[in-house]
Each structure stands twice: as structure tokens, then as C-alpha cells.
Amino acid sequence: MDLAISEWENTLESEPDNLNAAYDLAWVYATFRDDAVRDGKKAVRLAEHALQLSGEKDPRIYRLLAAAYAENHQFDKAIETAQRWSDLATSQGKLRGRKQTRIQYRSLPTEHSTARHK
């Protein structure tokens, strides 16, 4: 994983507006299973940048940002952003009903799940 992170970081140094690199690196920092790799602050910064680069029209990036906020213990923002993800995905026909929304909320880190990783 260290090599992949290094490659994404190098890409972003030379191409700061590379949406794919920002998205992939933010996802790793927000969700990777190894505590030593996850970094909520970096995840939020990269996810917010990815959202800006996307023109705020890609629901996947709202999902990413919600996970980043949760990893950074910003749970209110995580819930609000997950709702934006759901609304946008639904309006684009990419989400079929509330069942998937409930699954998404369950997949976000919570205050209780992240407390044990401190």
C-alpha cells in the first residue's frame, strides 16, 4: 500500500487537479483497515478537493467525503454529506430506494467504531 500511496502523492504533486488520484488517495486515507494508514484530515482535504474538481455532480465523491468526515470524527457533516449523496444518486437514477441508503449509513465509521482506533 505504501507504494500506491507514494504514486498517488507523486501524481498529485505534478498534477494537483488529477481527480482520480485525489479520489483514490482520499478513499485509502478514509477507509483503509490499517490504523497507521488512515488519516481523517488528509482524507477530508483530498475528498473536498475531489468534490470541487467533479463540479459537485458525482455522487460517489459525496460518499467518499462522508466517509472522510466520519474518519475525521465530524459525524454531523458525515451524515449530512451522506444524505446529499443519497439525494444526488437518487435524482440521477443511481440509487434504488431506502434500503441502499441504510446500508450506506451503516458503512460509515461511527463515533463508537473510531474511538477504539485512537
C-alpha positions as CSV (number, residue, x, y, z in Angstrom):
1,M,0.0,0.0,0.0
2,D,2.9,2.4,0.7
3,L,3.9,2.2,-3.0
4,A,0.4,3.1,-4.2
5,I,0.1,6.0,-1.7
6,S,3.5,7.3,-2.9
7,E,2.4,7.0,-6.5
8,W,-0.8,8.9,-5.9
9,E,1.0,11.6,-3.9
10,N,3.6,12.0,-6.7
11,T,0.8,12.3,-9.2
12,L,-0.9,15.0,-7.2
13,E,2.4,16.9,-6.8
14,S,2.8,17.1,-10.6
15,E,-1.0,17.2,-11.4
16,P,-2.8,18.8,-8.4
17,D,-6.1,18.6,-10.2
18,N,-6.0,14.9,-11.0
19,L,-9.4,13.8,-9.9
20,N,-8.7,10.0,-9.9
21,A,-5.5,10.3,-7.8
22,A,-7.3,12.6,-5.3
23,Y,-10.3,10.3,-5.1
24,D,-8.2,7.1,-4.7
25,L,-5.9,8.6,-2.1
26,A,-8.7,10.1,-0.1
27,W,-10.5,6.7,-0.1
28,V,-7.5,5.0,1.3
29,Y,-7.0,7.6,4.0
30,A,-10.7,7.4,4.9
31,T,-11.3,3.7,4.9
32,F,-8.1,1.6,4.9
33,R,-8.3,-1.1,7.5
34,D,-4.8,-0.3,8.9
35,D,-4.9,2.5,11.5
36,A,-1.4,3.5,10.6
37,V,-2.6,4.4,7.1
38,R,-5.9,6.1,7.8
39,D,-5.7,9.9,8.2
40,G,-9.0,11.7,8.5
41,K,-7.6,15.2,8.0
42,K,-5.9,14.2,4.7
43,A,-8.9,12.3,3.6
44,V,-11.2,15.3,4.1
45,R,-8.8,17.7,2.4
46,L,-8.5,15.4,-0.7
47,A,-12.2,14.5,-0.8
48,E,-13.2,18.2,-0.7
49,H,-10.8,18.9,-3.5
50,A,-12.1,15.9,-5.5
51,L,-15.7,17.2,-5.0
52,Q,-14.7,20.6,-6.3
53,L,-12.9,19.0,-9.3
54,S,-16.0,17.0,-10.1
55,G,-18.2,20.0,-10.3
56,E,-20.2,18.6,-7.3
57,K,-22.1,16.3,-9.7
58,D,-20.6,12.9,-8.9
59,P,-22.5,11.1,-6.1
60,R,-19.5,8.8,-5.5
61,I,-17.5,11.7,-4.3
62,Y,-20.2,12.7,-1.8
63,R,-20.0,9.2,-0.5
64,L,-16.2,9.4,-0.2
65,L,-16.5,12.8,1.6
66,A,-19.0,11.4,4.0
67,A,-16.6,8.6,4.9
68,A,-13.7,11.1,5.2
69,Y,-15.7,13.3,7.6
70,A,-16.6,10.2,9.7
71,E,-13.0,9.1,9.9
72,N,-12.2,12.7,11.0
73,H,-14.8,12.5,13.7
74,Q,-17.1,15.1,12.0
75,F,-20.2,12.9,12.3
76,D,-22.8,15.6,11.7
77,K,-21.1,16.5,8.5
78,A,-20.7,12.9,7.6
79,I,-24.5,12.3,7.9
80,E,-25.4,15.5,6.1
81,T,-23.0,14.6,3.2
82,A,-24.3,11.0,3.1
83,Q,-27.8,12.5,2.7
84,R,-26.5,14.7,-0.2
85,W,-25.0,11.5,-1.8
86,S,-28.3,9.7,-1.5
87,D,-30.3,12.6,-2.9
88,L,-28.0,13.1,-5.8
89,A,-27.7,9.4,-6.6
90,T,-31.4,9.0,-6.5
91,S,-32.0,12.0,-8.7
92,Q,-29.5,10.5,-11.2
93,G,-31.2,7.1,-11.1
94,K,-28.2,5.5,-9.4
95,L,-29.9,4.6,-6.1
96,R,-32.9,2.4,-5.9
97,G,-34.7,3.1,-2.6
98,R,-34.0,3.5,1.0
99,K,-32.5,0.1,1.6
100,Q,-29.3,1.1,-0.1
101,T,-29.2,4.4,1.9
102,R,-29.5,2.5,5.1
103,I,-26.6,0.2,4.0
104,Q,-24.5,3.3,3.2
105,Y,-25.1,4.8,6.6
106,R,-24.1,1.6,8.3
107,S,-20.8,1.5,6.3
108,L,-19.8,4.9,7.6
109,P,-17.4,4.8,10.6
110,T,-19.2,5.9,13.7
111,E,-18.0,7.7,16.9
112,H,-18.0,4.3,18.6
113,S,-16.1,2.4,15.9
114,T,-13.5,5.1,15.6
115,A,-13.0,5.6,19.3
116,R,-11.3,2.2,19.6
117,H,-8.8,3.1,16.9
118,K,-7.4,6.1,18.7
